[in-house]
Structures are given as C-alpha cells and as structure tokens.
Amino acid sequence: MFEISNNVAVLIFLGLVAFVIVACTALVFITDHLHKTRQSEIEAWLKLNMLERGMSAEDIRTILEARIDGEATRLAIVNDQVHLGVGKFQLNVGSKPELASTGG
C-alpha cells in the first residue's frame, strides 16, 4: 500500500515539474512576441512621425540604421518621446507643443 502511494506522489511531482517547464517556456515565447510587436509599433510610429515632419526616406533610413540595438531604442524613449541623435544631429519625436502663457 505504501509503495503505491509513493509512486503516485512521484508521478504527481513529475507532472507538476513538467507543467512548470511548459508554462515557463510559453511565458518566454509570449513575452518575446509582445516585445517584438511593441518594437515594430514604435518603429512604425517613428517612421510616420518623421515622414510627417518632411524628412526624406534616406534621412529616416540613416537614423534607423544608427541605432545599435533594441536596448538603445528603449533607453531613447522617455516620457512618450523618442530621442534620437547621430553626432550633432539630434531629433526629438513626439514632443508635445508648449502652450503659450497668457500674461494678463
């Protein structure tokens, strides 16, 4: 009797271990997909914003190729603004216009 309950306990433990492994693997794939999706959204928004500012396709390509990796892009995003720069050329995309104060 003790031997049967011991085998069941081992099977339950192995089942839980297998479930945790599958759940962690799924979590990794889901978060990777969400990261890539968000990165694509940011790049699309950035390209659209640069086009609206009248930048040429060559300028946009130069700026997008200048980034080293995704970490640099993440660090460039501050307060819903994207800050890019190549040398002395600096670009803030998404900045909100300042409201003129009425002196009165």
DRENLOMAR-721202 format. One record per atom (N, C-alpha, C): residue number from 0; x, y, z; chain; atom name. Coordinates in pm, 1 decimal, always signed. Layout:
REM residues N
@nr=NUM&xx=X&yy=Y&zz=Z&kette=A&atom=CA;
...
END
This chain:
REM residues 104
@nr=0&xx=+82.2&yy=-119.4&zz=+0.0&kette=A&atom=N;
@nr=0&xx=+0.0&yy=+0.0&zz=+0.0&kette=A&atom=CA;
@nr=0&xx=+86.3&yy=+125.5&zz=+0.0&kette=A&atom=C;
@nr=1&xx=+190.1&yy=+130.6&zz=+82.2&kette=A&atom=N;
@nr=1&xx=+278.0&yy=+245.9&zz=+90.0&kette=A&atom=CA;
@nr=1&xx=+352.2&yy=+267.0&zz=-42.1&kette=A&atom=C;
@nr=2&xx=+386.1&yy=+153.8&zz=-107.5&kette=A&atom=N;
@nr=2&xx=+457.9&yy=+162.1&zz=-233.7&kette=A&atom=CA;
@nr=2&xx=+371.4&yy=+225.2&zz=-343.4&kette=A&atom=C;
@nr=3&xx=+243.7&yy=+197.0&zz=-345.7&kette=A&atom=N;
@nr=3&xx=+153.2&yy=+253.3&zz=-446.6&kette=A&atom=CA;
@nr=3&xx=+137.6&yy=+403.8&zz=-424.5&kette=A&atom=C;
@nr=4&xx=+117.4&yy=+446.8&zz=-301.4&kette=A&atom=N;
@nr=4&xx=+101.1&yy=+589.7&zz=-274.6&kette=A&atom=CA;
@nr=4&xx=+230.7&yy=+666.4&zz=-300.6&kette=A&atom=C;
@nr=5&xx=+345.1&yy=+602.0&zz=-280.1&kette=A&atom=N;
@nr=5&xx=+473.8&yy=+664.2&zz=-307.3&kette=A&atom=CA;
@nr=5&xx=+491.2&yy=+685.4&zz=-457.8&kette=A&atom=C;
@nr=6&xx=+451.1&yy=+588.5&zz=-538.3&kette=A&atom=N;
@nr=6&xx=+460.1&yy=+602.0&zz=-684.0&kette=A&atom=CA;
@nr=6&xx=+368.0&yy=+712.9&zz=-734.4&kette=A&atom=C;
@nr=7&xx=+249.3&yy=+724.5&zz=-675.5&kette=A&atom=N;
@nr=7&xx=+155.6&yy=+829.0&zz=-715.7&kette=A&atom=CA;
@nr=7&xx=+212.9&yy=+966.2&zz=-681.1&kette=A&atom=C;
@nr=8&xx=+275.3&yy=+977.2&zz=-566.1&kette=A&atom=N;
@nr=8&xx=+334.7&yy=+1104.9&zz=-526.2&kette=A&atom=CA;
@nr=8&xx=+447.1&yy=+1144.8&zz=-622.4&kette=A&atom=C;
@nr=9&xx=+527.7&yy=+1048.8&zz=-665.2&kette=A&atom=N;
@nr=9&xx=+635.5&yy=+1077.0&zz=-759.3&kette=A&atom=CA;
@nr=9&xx=+576.8&yy=+1119.4&zz=-893.3&kette=A&atom=C;
@nr=10&xx=+471.5&yy=+1053.4&zz=-939.2&kette=A&atom=N;
@nr=10&xx=+408.0&yy=+1090.0&zz=-1065.6&kette=A&atom=CA;
@nr=10&xx=+346.2&yy=+1229.7&zz=-1058.4&kette=A&atom=C;
@nr=11&xx=+284.5&yy=+1262.2&zz=-947.2&kette=A&atom=N;
@nr=11&xx=+227.3&yy=+1396.2&zz=-930.5&kette=A&atom=CA;
@nr=11&xx=+338.9&yy=+1500.8&zz=-931.5&kette=A&atom=C;
@nr=12&xx=+446.9&yy=+1472.6&zz=-862.4&kette=A&atom=N;
@nr=12&xx=+559.1&yy=+1566.0&zz=-859.8&kette=A&atom=CA;
@nr=12&xx=+617.1&yy=+1586.3&zz=-999.7&kette=A&atom=C;
@nr=13&xx=+638.5&yy=+1477.8&zz=-1074.1&kette=A&atom=N;
@nr=13&xx=+692.4&yy=+1488.5&zz=-1209.5&kette=A&atom=CA;
@nr=13&xx=+595.5&yy=+1563.3&zz=-1302.3&kette=A&atom=C;
@nr=14&xx=+466.0&yy=+1542.3&zz=-1281.5&kette=A&atom=N;
@nr=14&xx=+366.7&yy=+1615.1&zz=-1360.3&kette=A&atom=CA;
@nr=14&xx=+371.7&yy=+1764.3&zz=-1332.9&kette=A&atom=C;
@nr=15&xx=+387.3&yy=+1801.3&zz=-1206.4&kette=A&atom=N;
@nr=15&xx=+398.8&yy=+1942.8&zz=-1170.9&kette=A&atom=CA;
@nr=15&xx=+526.1&yy=+2005.8&zz=-1228.3&kette=A&atom=C;
@nr=16&xx=+634.8&yy=+1931.5&zz=-1224.3&kette=A&atom=N;
@nr=16&xx=+760.3&yy=+1981.3&zz=-1281.5&kette=A&atom=CA;
@nr=16&xx=+744.1&yy=+2002.9&zz=-1431.3&kette=A&atom=C;
@nr=17&xx=+682.0&yy=+1907.6&zz=-1500.3&kette=A&atom=N;
@nr=17&xx=+659.6&yy=+1920.5&zz=-1644.0&kette=A&atom=CA;
@nr=17&xx=+569.3&yy=+2040.3&zz=-1673.9&kette=A&atom=C;
@nr=18&xx=+466.9&yy=+2061.1&zz=-1592.7&kette=A&atom=N;
@nr=18&xx=+376.8&yy=+2174.7&zz=-1611.9&kette=A&atom=CA;
@nr=18&xx=+450.8&yy=+2306.9&zz=-1595.7&kette=A&atom=C;
@nr=19&xx=+537.0&yy=+2316.2&zz=-1495.0&kette=A&atom=N;
@nr=19&xx=+613.3&yy=+2439.4&zz=-1471.8&kette=A&atom=CA;
@nr=19&xx=+707.7&yy=+2466.5&zz=-1589.3&kette=A&atom=C;
@nr=20&xx=+771.0&yy=+2363.1&zz=-1641.0&kette=A&atom=N;
@nr=20&xx=+861.3&yy=+2380.1&zz=-1755.3&kette=A&atom=CA;
@nr=20&xx=+784.4&yy=+2429.6&zz=-1877.5&kette=A&atom=C;
@nr=21&xx=+669.2&yy=+2369.9&zz=-1905.5&kette=A&atom=N;
@nr=21&xx=+588.0&yy=+2411.5&zz=-2019.5&kette=A&atom=CA;
@nr=21&xx=+537.7&yy=+2554.5&zz=-2000.5&kette=A&atom=C;
@nr=22&xx=+493.6&yy=+2588.1&zz=-1880.4&kette=A&atom=N;
@nr=22&xx=+443.3&yy=+2722.5&zz=-1853.0&kette=A&atom=CA;
@nr=22&xx=+554.5&yy=+2827.1&zz=-1868.7&kette=A&atom=C;
@nr=23&xx=+673.4&yy=+2799.1&zz=-1820.4&kette=A&atom=N;
@nr=23&xx=+785.0&yy=+2893.0&zz=-1834.4&kette=A&atom=CA;
@nr=23&xx=+825.2&yy=+2910.0&zz=-1980.8&kette=A&atom=C;
@nr=24&xx=+825.6&yy=+2801.7&zz=-2055.2&kette=A&atom=N;
@nr=24&xx=+857.8&yy=+2810.1&zz=-2197.8&kette=A&atom=CA;
@nr=24&xx=+754.2&yy=+2893.7&zz=-2272.0&kette=A&atom=C;
@nr=25&xx=+627.4&yy=+2872.6&zz=-2242.5&kette=A&atom=N;
@nr=25&xx=+521.8&yy=+2951.9&zz=-2305.4&kette=A&atom=CA;
@nr=25&xx=+535.3&yy=+3098.4&zz=-2268.1&kette=A&atom=C;
@nr=26&xx=+567.8&yy=+3126.4&zz=-2144.3&kette=A&atom=N;
@nr=26&xx=+585.5&yy=+3263.9&zz=-2099.5&kette=A&atom=CA;
@nr=26&xx=+698.9&yy=+3333.0&zz=-2175.1&kette=A&atom=C;
@nr=27&xx=+808.3&yy=+3261.6&zz=-2198.3&kette=A&atom=N;
@nr=27&xx=+920.6&yy=+3318.0&zz=-2273.2&kette=A&atom=CA;
@nr=27&xx=+878.1&yy=+3352.2&zz=-2415.7&kette=A&atom=C;
@nr=28&xx=+808.0&yy=+3261.5&zz=-2482.5&kette=A&atom=N;
@nr=28&xx=+764.5&yy=+3287.0&zz=-2619.8&kette=A&atom=CA;
@nr=28&xx=+663.6&yy=+3401.8&zz=-2626.7&kette=A&atom=C;
@nr=29&xx=+573.0&yy=+3408.4&zz=-2531.2&kette=A&atom=N;
@nr=29&xx=+471.8&yy=+3514.5&zz=-2530.6&kette=A&atom=CA;
@nr=29&xx=+536.6&yy=+3650.8&zz=-2508.0&kette=A&atom=C;
@nr=30&xx=+626.7&yy=+3659.3&zz=-2411.3&kette=A&atom=N;
@nr=30&xx=+690.7&yy=+3788.3&zz=-2384.8&kette=A&atom=CA;
@nr=30&xx=+780.8&yy=+3830.4&zz=-2500.4&kette=A&atom=C;
@nr=31&xx=+845.3&yy=+3735.5&zz=-2566.2&kette=A&atom=N;
@nr=31&xx=+927.3&yy=+3768.1&zz=-2682.3&kette=A&atom=CA;
@nr=31&xx=+839.8&yy=+3822.2&zz=-2795.5&kette=A&atom=C;
@nr=32&xx=+725.5&yy=+3760.4&zz=-2816.6&kette=A&atom=N;
@nr=32&xx=+632.6&yy=+3807.4&zz=-2920.2&kette=A&atom=CA;
@nr=32&xx=+582.0&yy=+3948.0&zz=-2887.5&kette=A&atom=C;
@nr=33&xx=+545.7&yy=+3971.8&zz=-2762.9&kette=A&atom=N;
@nr=33&xx=+498.3&yy=+4104.4&zz=-2723.2&kette=A&atom=CA;
@nr=33&xx=+607.2&yy=+4210.1&zz=-2739.0&kette=A&atom=C;
@nr=34&xx=+730.2&yy=+4174.0&zz=-2707.5&kette=A&atom=N;
@nr=34&xx=+841.8&yy=+4266.7&zz=-2722.7&kette=A&atom=CA;
@nr=34&xx=+862.5&yy=+4302.7&zz=-2869.6&kette=A&atom=C;
@nr=35&xx=+861.7&yy=+4203.3&zz=-2956.7&kette=A&atom=N;
@nr=35&xx=+880.0&yy=+4229.6&zz=-3099.7&kette=A&atom=CA;
@nr=35&xx=+764.6&yy=+4311.4&zz=-3156.0&kette=A&atom=C;
@nr=36&xx=+642.8&yy=+4283.6&zz=-3111.1&kette=A&atom=N;
@nr=36&xx=+527.1&yy=+4359.6&zz=-3157.3&kette=A&atom=CA;
@nr=36&xx=+538.3&yy=+4505.1&zz=-3114.8&kette=A&atom=C;
@nr=37&xx=+574.9&yy=+4529.2&zz=-2990.2&kette=A&atom=N;
@nr=37&xx=+588.4&yy=+4666.4&zz=-2940.4&kette=A&atom=CA;
@nr=37&xx=+701.6&yy=+4739.7&zz=-3013.3&kette=A&atom=C;
@nr=38&xx=+810.7&yy=+4669.0&zz=-3040.1&kette=A&atom=N;
@nr=38&xx=+921.9&yy=+4729.3&zz=-3112.1&kette=A&atom=CA;
@nr=38&xx=+878.6&yy=+4769.6&zz=-3253.2&kette=A&atom=C;
@nr=39&xx=+800.4&yy=+4686.8&zz=-3319.3&kette=A&atom=N;
@nr=39&xx=+750.6&yy=+4719.4&zz=-3452.4&kette=A&atom=CA;
@nr=39&xx=+656.4&yy=+4838.9&zz=-3448.2&kette=A&atom=C;
@nr=40&xx=+571.6&yy=+4846.0&zz=-3346.6&kette=A&atom=N;
@nr=40&xx=+481.4&yy=+4960.5&zz=-3331.4&kette=A&atom=CA;
@nr=40&xx=+559.6&yy=+5090.1&zz=-3312.8&kette=A&atom=C;
@nr=41&xx=+664.6&yy=+5085.7&zz=-3231.9&kette=A&atom=N;
@nr=41&xx=+745.8&yy=+5204.4&zz=-3207.7&kette=A&atom=CA;
@nr=41&xx=+814.1&yy=+5248.6&zz=-3337.0&kette=A&atom=C;
@nr=42&xx=+870.5&yy=+5153.6&zz=-3411.2&kette=A&atom=N;
@nr=42&xx=+937.2&yy=+5188.7&zz=-3535.4&kette=A&atom=CA;
@nr=42&xx=+840.0&yy=+5245.0&zz=-3637.8&kette=A&atom=C;
@nr=43&xx=+720.3&yy=+5186.5&zz=-3647.4&kette=A&atom=N;
@nr=43&xx=+620.6&yy=+5237.6&zz=-3741.6&kette=A&atom=CA;
@nr=43&xx=+577.3&yy=+5378.6&zz=-3703.2&kette=A&atom=C;
@nr=44&xx=+555.7&yy=+5401.6&zz=-3573.9&kette=A&atom=N;
@nr=44&xx=+515.9&yy=+5534.0&zz=-3526.4&kette=A&atom=CA;
@nr=44&xx=+627.2&yy=+5634.9&zz=-3553.5&kette=A&atom=C;
@nr=45&xx=+751.1&yy=+5593.1&zz=-3530.1&kette=A&atom=N;
@nr=45&xx=+865.0&yy=+5680.7&zz=-3552.0&kette=A&atom=CA;
@nr=45&xx=+877.8&yy=+5717.5&zz=-3700.0&kette=A&atom=C;
@nr=46&xx=+863.7&yy=+5619.4&zz=-3787.9&kette=A&atom=N;
@nr=46&xx=+872.6&yy=+5646.5&zz=-3932.1&kette=A&atom=CA;
@nr=46&xx=+761.2&yy=+5740.7&zz=-3976.2&kette=A&atom=C;
@nr=47&xx=+640.5&yy=+5715.9&zz=-3930.3&kette=A&atom=N;
@nr=47&xx=+528.5&yy=+5801.8&zz=-3967.3&kette=A&atom=CA;
@nr=47&xx=+551.1&yy=+5944.0&zz=-3918.2&kette=A&atom=C;
@nr=48&xx=+597.8&yy=+5957.9&zz=-3796.5&kette=A&atom=N;
@nr=48&xx=+622.4&yy=+6089.9&zz=-3740.4&kette=A&atom=CA;
@nr=48&xx=+732.5&yy=+6162.5&zz=-3817.2&kette=A&atom=C;
@nr=49&xx=+836.8&yy=+6090.9&zz=-3856.1&kette=A&atom=N;
@nr=49&xx=+943.9&yy=+6153.5&zz=-3932.6&kette=A&atom=CA;
@nr=49&xx=+895.9&yy=+6193.1&zz=-4072.1&kette=A&atom=C;
@nr=50&xx=+810.1&yy=+6111.4&zz=-4133.3&kette=A&atom=N;
@nr=50&xx=+753.0&yy=+6147.1&zz=-4263.1&kette=A&atom=CA;
@nr=50&xx=+666.1&yy=+6271.6&zz=-4252.4&kette=A&atom=C;
@nr=51&xx=+588.1&yy=+6280.9&zz=-4145.0&kette=A&atom=N;
@nr=51&xx=+503.5&yy=+6398.1&zz=-4124.6&kette=A&atom=CA;
@nr=51&xx=+587.0&yy=+6524.2&zz=-4106.4&kette=A&atom=C;
@nr=52&xx=+708.7&yy=+6510.1&zz=-4055.6&kette=A&atom=N;
@nr=52&xx=+797.1&yy=+6624.2&zz=-4037.8&kette=A&atom=CA;
@nr=52&xx=+870.5&yy=+6659.9&zz=-4166.4&kette=A&atom=C;
@nr=53&xx=+847.6&yy=+6583.2&zz=-4272.1&kette=A&atom=N;
@nr=53&xx=+907.1&yy=+6614.1&zz=-4401.0&kette=A&atom=CA;
@nr=53&xx=+1045.8&yy=+6557.7&zz=-4422.7&kette=A&atom=C;
@nr=54&xx=+1084.7&yy=+6458.9&zz=-4345.5&kette=A&atom=N;
@nr=54&xx=+1216.8&yy=+6400.2&zz=-4363.1&kette=A&atom=CA;
@nr=54&xx=+1215.2&yy=+6307.0&zz=-4484.6&kette=A&atom=C;
@nr=55&xx=+1328.1&yy=+6298.5&zz=-4551.3&kette=A&atom=N;
@nr=55&xx=+1337.6&yy=+6210.9&zz=-4668.2&kette=A&atom=CA;
@nr=55&xx=+1355.3&yy=+6066.1&zz=-4623.4&kette=A&atom=C;
@nr=56&xx=+1332.0&yy=+5975.3&zz=-4716.5&kette=A&atom=N;
@nr=56&xx=+1348.5&yy=+5833.1&zz=-4686.3&kette=A&atom=CA;
@nr=56&xx=+1493.7&yy=+5802.1&zz=-4650.0&kette=A&atom=C;
@nr=57&xx=+1586.6&yy=+5870.0&zz=-4713.9&kette=A&atom=N;
@nr=57&xx=+1728.3&yy=+5849.1&zz=-4684.0&kette=A&atom=CA;
@nr=57&xx=+1761.8&yy=+5892.8&zz=-4541.3&kette=A&atom=C;
@nr=58&xx=+1705.2&yy=+6005.4&zz=-4496.9&kette=A&atom=N;
@nr=58&xx=+1727.4&yy=+6050.5&zz=-4359.5&kette=A&atom=CA;
@nr=58&xx=+1670.1&yy=+5951.3&zz=-4259.4&kette=A&atom=C;
@nr=59&xx=+1551.5&yy=+5900.9&zz=-4288.5&kette=A&atom=N;
@nr=59&xx=+1487.3&yy=+5804.1&zz=-4198.6&kette=A&atom=CA;
@nr=59&xx=+1569.9&yy=+5677.0&zz=-4191.0&kette=A&atom=C;
@nr=60&xx=+1617.0&yy=+5629.6&zz=-4306.4&kette=A&atom=N;
@nr=60&xx=+1699.0&yy=+5507.4&zz=-4309.0&kette=A&atom=CA;
@nr=60&xx=+1827.5&yy=+5528.9&zz=-4228.6&kette=A&atom=C;
@nr=61&xx=+1890.8&yy=+5643.9&zz=-4243.6&kette=A&atom=N;
@nr=61&xx=+2014.2&yy=+5673.4&zz=-4170.9&kette=A&atom=CA;
@nr=61&xx=+1989.9&yy=+5671.9&zz=-4020.5&kette=A&atom=C;
@nr=62&xx=+1881.7&yy=+5732.4&zz=-3977.3&kette=A&atom=N;
@nr=62&xx=+1851.7&yy=+5737.4&zz=-3834.1&kette=A&atom=CA;
@nr=62&xx=+1820.3&yy=+5599.1&zz=-3779.4&kette=A&atom=C;
@nr=63&xx=+1740.6&yy=+5521.7&zz=-3852.3&kette=A&atom=N;
@nr=63&xx=+1704.4&yy=+5388.8&zz=-3802.6&kette=A&atom=CA;
@nr=63&xx=+1823.3&yy=+5293.2&zz=-3803.2&kette=A&atom=C;
@nr=64&xx=+1915.4&yy=+5309.2&zz=-3897.6&kette=A&atom=N;
@nr=64&xx=+2033.7&yy=+5223.6&zz=-3900.3&kette=A&atom=CA;
@nr=64&xx=+2135.5&yy=+5264.9&zz=-3794.4&kette=A&atom=C;
@nr=65&xx=+2125.0&yy=+5387.3&zz=-3745.2&kette=A&atom=N;
@nr=65&xx=+2221.2&yy=+5436.5&zz=-3647.5&kette=A&atom=CA;
@nr=65&xx=+2204.7&yy=+5370.9&zz=-3511.7&kette=A&atom=C;
@nr=66&xx=+2088.8&yy=+5320.2&zz=-3483.5&kette=A&atom=N;
@nr=66&xx=+2070.5&yy=+5259.1&zz=-3351.6&kette=A&atom=CA;
@nr=66&xx=+2145.0&yy=+5126.0&zz=-3347.2&kette=A&atom=C;
@nr=67&xx=+2202.6&yy=+5099.0&zz=-3233.7&kette=A&atom=N;
@nr=67&xx=+2288.1&yy=+4981.7&zz=-3219.7&kette=A&atom=CA;
@nr=67&xx=+2205.5&yy=+4856.9&zz=-3192.6&kette=A&atom=C;
@nr=68&xx=+2111.4&yy=+4866.8&zz=-3101.3&kette=A&atom=N;
@nr=68&xx=+2029.3&yy=+4751.4&zz=-3066.6&kette=A&atom=CA;
@nr=68&xx=+1899.6&yy=+4798.4&zz=-3003.3&kette=A&atom=C;
@nr=69&xx=+1815.8&yy=+4704.8&zz=-2965.5&kette=A&atom=N;
@nr=69&xx=+1688.5&yy=+4738.4&zz=-2902.9&kette=A&atom=CA;
@nr=69&xx=+1704.2&yy=+4808.7&zz=-2770.1&kette=A&atom=C;
@nr=70&xx=+1811.9&yy=+4782.0&zz=-2699.9&kette=A&atom=N;
@nr=70&xx=+1835.3&yy=+4847.4&zz=-2570.8&kette=A&atom=CA;
@nr=70&xx=+1855.3&yy=+4996.9&zz=-2590.7&kette=A&atom=C;
@nr=71&xx=+1925.0&yy=+5034.7&zz=-2696.7&kette=A&atom=N;
@nr=71&xx=+1944.9&yy=+5177.0&zz=-2724.2&kette=A&atom=CA;
@nr=71&xx=+1811.5&yy=+5244.0&zz=-2753.7&kette=A&atom=C;
@nr=72&xx=+1723.2&yy=+5174.5&zz=-2823.5&kette=A&atom=N;
@nr=72&xx=+1591.1&yy=+5229.1&zz=-2852.5&kette=A&atom=CA;
@nr=72&xx=+1510.8&yy=+5244.3&zz=-2724.4&kette=A&atom=C;
@nr=73&xx=+1516.9&yy=+5143.5&zz=-2638.2&kette=A&atom=N;
@nr=73&xx=+1443.1&yy=+5150.6&zz=-2512.2&kette=A&atom=CA;
@nr=73&xx=+1492.6&yy=+5267.0&zz=-2427.5&kette=A&atom=C;
@nr=74&xx=+1622.4&yy=+5287.8&zz=-2425.2&kette=A&atom=N;
@nr=74&xx=+1677.9&yy=+5396.9&zz=-2346.8&kette=A&atom=CA;
@nr=74&xx=+1647.7&yy=+5532.9&zz=-2408.8&kette=A&atom=C;
@nr=75&xx=+1620.4&yy=+5535.5&zz=-2539.4&kette=A&atom=N;
@nr=75&xx=+1592.1&yy=+5662.1&zz=-2606.7&kette=A&atom=CA;
@nr=75&xx=+1449.9&yy=+5709.5&zz=-2582.3&kette=A&atom=C;
@nr=76&xx=+1362.9&yy=+5620.6&zz=-2536.7&kette=A&atom=N;
@nr=76&xx=+1223.5&yy=+5656.5&zz=-2516.6&kette=A&atom=CA;
@nr=76&xx=+1205.0&yy=+5705.6&zz=-2373.4&kette=A&atom=C;
@nr=77&xx=+1168.8&yy=+5832.0&zz=-2360.8&kette=A&atom=N;
@nr=77&xx=+1149.1&yy=+5892.3&zz=-2229.2&kette=A&atom=CA;
@nr=77&xx=+1020.8&yy=+5973.8&zz=-2235.2&kette=A&atom=C;
@nr=78&xx=+927.9&yy=+5945.4&zz=-2145.5&kette=A&atom=N;
@nr=78&xx=+803.3&yy=+6021.8&zz=-2134.8&kette=A&atom=CA;
@nr=78&xx=+728.7&yy=+6031.4&zz=-2267.7&kette=A&atom=C;
@nr=79&xx=+709.7&yy=+5920.1&zz=-2335.5&kette=A&atom=N;
@nr=79&xx=+639.1&yy=+5913.1&zz=-2463.3&kette=A&atom=CA;
@nr=79&xx=+704.4&yy=+5997.7&zz=-2571.7&kette=A&atom=C;
@nr=80&xx=+831.5&yy=+6025.6&zz=-2558.1&kette=A&atom=N;
@nr=80&xx=+907.0&yy=+6096.6&zz=-2660.3&kette=A&atom=CA;
@nr=80&xx=+1024.0&yy=+6008.6&zz=-2701.4&kette=A&atom=C;
@nr=81&xx=+1057.0&yy=+6013.4&zz=-2828.2&kette=A&atom=N;
@nr=81&xx=+1170.8&yy=+5937.6&zz=-2876.5&kette=A&atom=CA;
@nr=81&xx=+1282.6&yy=+6036.7&zz=-2904.8&kette=A&atom=C;
@nr=82&xx=+1396.8&yy=+6014.0&zz=-2843.2&kette=A&atom=N;
@nr=82&xx=+1512.7&yy=+6100.0&zz=-2860.2&kette=A&atom=CA;
@nr=82&xx=+1616.4&yy=+6023.4&zz=-2941.6&kette=A&atom=C;
@nr=83&xx=+1647.3&yy=+6073.0&zz=-3059.9&kette=A&atom=N;
@nr=83&xx=+1746.6&yy=+6009.6&zz=-3145.1&kette=A&atom=CA;
@nr=83&xx=+1856.2&yy=+6109.5&zz=-3173.9&kette=A&atom=C;
@nr=84&xx=+1975.2&yy=+6060.5&zz=-3195.7&kette=A&atom=N;
@nr=84&xx=+2082.0&yy=+6151.3&zz=-3230.6&kette=A&atom=CA;
@nr=84&xx=+2196.1&yy=+6080.1&zz=-3298.7&kette=A&atom=C;
@nr=85&xx=+2251.7&yy=+6145.5&zz=-3400.5&kette=A&atom=N;
@nr=85&xx=+2370.1&yy=+6097.1&zz=-3468.3&kette=A&atom=CA;
@nr=85&xx=+2465.4&yy=+6216.3&zz=-3474.8&kette=A&atom=C;
@nr=86&xx=+2570.5&yy=+6213.0&zz=-3397.8&kette=A&atom=N;
@nr=86&xx=+2662.7&yy=+6325.5&zz=-3394.0&kette=A&atom=CA;
@nr=86&xx=+2593.0&yy=+6448.8&zz=-3339.7&kette=A&atom=C;
@nr=87&xx=+2602.3&yy=+6557.1&zz=-3415.2&kette=A&atom=N;
@nr=87&xx=+2537.3&yy=+6681.0&zz=-3372.7&kette=A&atom=CA;
@nr=87&xx=+2390.8&yy=+6685.1&zz=-3413.0&kette=A&atom=C;
@nr=88&xx=+2349.7&yy=+6591.3&zz=-3495.6&kette=A&atom=N;
@nr=88&xx=+2209.8&yy=+6586.7&zz=-3537.9&kette=A&atom=CA;
@nr=88&xx=+2127.4&yy=+6520.4&zz=-3428.5&kette=A&atom=C;
@nr=89&xx=+2039.7&yy=+6595.1&zz=-3366.1&kette=A&atom=N;
@nr=89&xx=+1953.9&yy=+6543.5&zz=-3259.3&kette=A&atom=CA;
@nr=89&xx=+1808.9&yy=+6562.8&zz=-3300.5&kette=A&atom=C;
@nr=90&xx=+1725.6&yy=+6466.4&zz=-3268.9&kette=A&atom=N;
@nr=90&xx=+1585.3&yy=+6471.7&zz=-3307.5&kette=A&atom=CA;
@nr=90&xx=+1500.2&yy=+6424.2&zz=-3191.3&kette=A&atom=C;
@nr=91&xx=+1402.4&yy=+6504.3&zz=-3151.9&kette=A&atom=N;
@nr=91&xx=+1303.6&yy=+6465.3&zz=-3052.3&kette=A&atom=CA;
@nr=91&xx=+1172.0&yy=+6447.7&zz=-3124.5&kette=A&atom=C;
@nr=92&xx=+1121.2&yy=+6327.1&zz=-3126.5&kette=A&atom=N;
@nr=92&xx=+996.9&yy=+6296.0&zz=-3196.2&kette=A&atom=CA;
@nr=92&xx=+889.8&yy=+6271.4&zz=-3091.8&kette=A&atom=C;
@nr=93&xx=+774.9&yy=+6331.7&zz=-3112.4&kette=A&atom=N;
@nr=93&xx=+663.3&yy=+6310.0&zz=-3022.2&kette=A&atom=CA;
@nr=93&xx=+656.5&yy=+6411.7&zz=-2910.8&kette=A&atom=C;
@nr=94&xx=+734.7&yy=+6515.5&zz=-2918.9&kette=A&atom=N;
@nr=94&xx=+728.4&yy=+6616.0&zz=-2813.6&kette=A&atom=CA;
@nr=94&xx=+597.8&yy=+6692.2&zz=-2823.7&kette=A&atom=C;
@nr=95&xx=+543.6&yy=+6725.8&zz=-2711.2&kette=A&atom=N;
@nr=95&xx=+417.0&yy=+6796.7&zz=-2707.4&kette=A&atom=CA;
@nr=95&xx=+443.0&yy=+6945.7&zz=-2715.9&kette=A&atom=C;
@nr=96&xx=+362.1&yy=+7017.5&zz=-2793.5&kette=A&atom=N;
@nr=96&xx=+385.0&yy=+7162.5&zz=-2806.3&kette=A&atom=CA;
@nr=96&xx=+358.0&yy=+7232.0&zz=-2673.9&kette=A&atom=C;
@nr=97&xx=+438.1&yy=+7332.8&zz=-2647.3&kette=A&atom=N;
@nr=97&xx=+420.9&yy=+7412.0&zz=-2526.7&kette=A&atom=CA;
@nr=97&xx=+305.0&yy=+7508.3&zz=-2546.0&kette=A&atom=C;
@nr=98&xx=+224.5&yy=+7524.5&zz=-2445.9&kette=A&atom=N;
@nr=98&xx=+115.3&yy=+7618.6&zz=-2453.1&kette=A&atom=CA;
@nr=98&xx=+168.4&yy=+7757.7&zz=-2420.5&kette=A&atom=C;
@nr=99&xx=+129.2&yy=+7852.6&zz=-2502.3&kette=A&atom=N;
@nr=99&xx=+173.6&yy=+7989.4&zz=-2478.6&kette=A&atom=CA;
@nr=99&xx=+100.8&yy=+8043.2&zz=-2356.8&kette=A&atom=C;
@nr=100&xx=+178.3&yy=+8097.6&zz=-2265.7&kette=A&atom=N;
@nr=100&xx=+115.7&yy=+8152.2&zz=-2145.4&kette=A&atom=CA;
@nr=100&xx=+62.4&yy=+8291.4&zz=-2174.7&kette=A&atom=C;
@nr=101&xx=-53.4&yy=+8317.2&zz=-2122.6&kette=A&atom=N;
@nr=101&xx=-113.7&yy=+8448.7&zz=-2142.8&kette=A&atom=CA;
@nr=101&xx=-76.1&yy=+8536.3&zz=-2025.1&kette=A&atom=C;
@nr=102&xx=-8.5&yy=+8644.6&zz=-2053.6&kette=A&atom=N;
@nr=102&xx=+32.2&yy=+8733.9&zz=-1945.7&kette=A&atom=CA;
@nr=102&xx=-76.9&yy=+8834.0&zz=-1918.9&kette=A&atom=C;
@nr=103&xx=-148.7&yy=+8814.6&zz=-1815.8&kette=A&atom=N;
@nr=103&xx=-259.5&yy=+8904.8&zz=-1803.8&kette=A&atom=CA;
@nr=103&xx=-304.4&yy=+8923.8&zz=-1669.3&kette=A&atom=C;
END
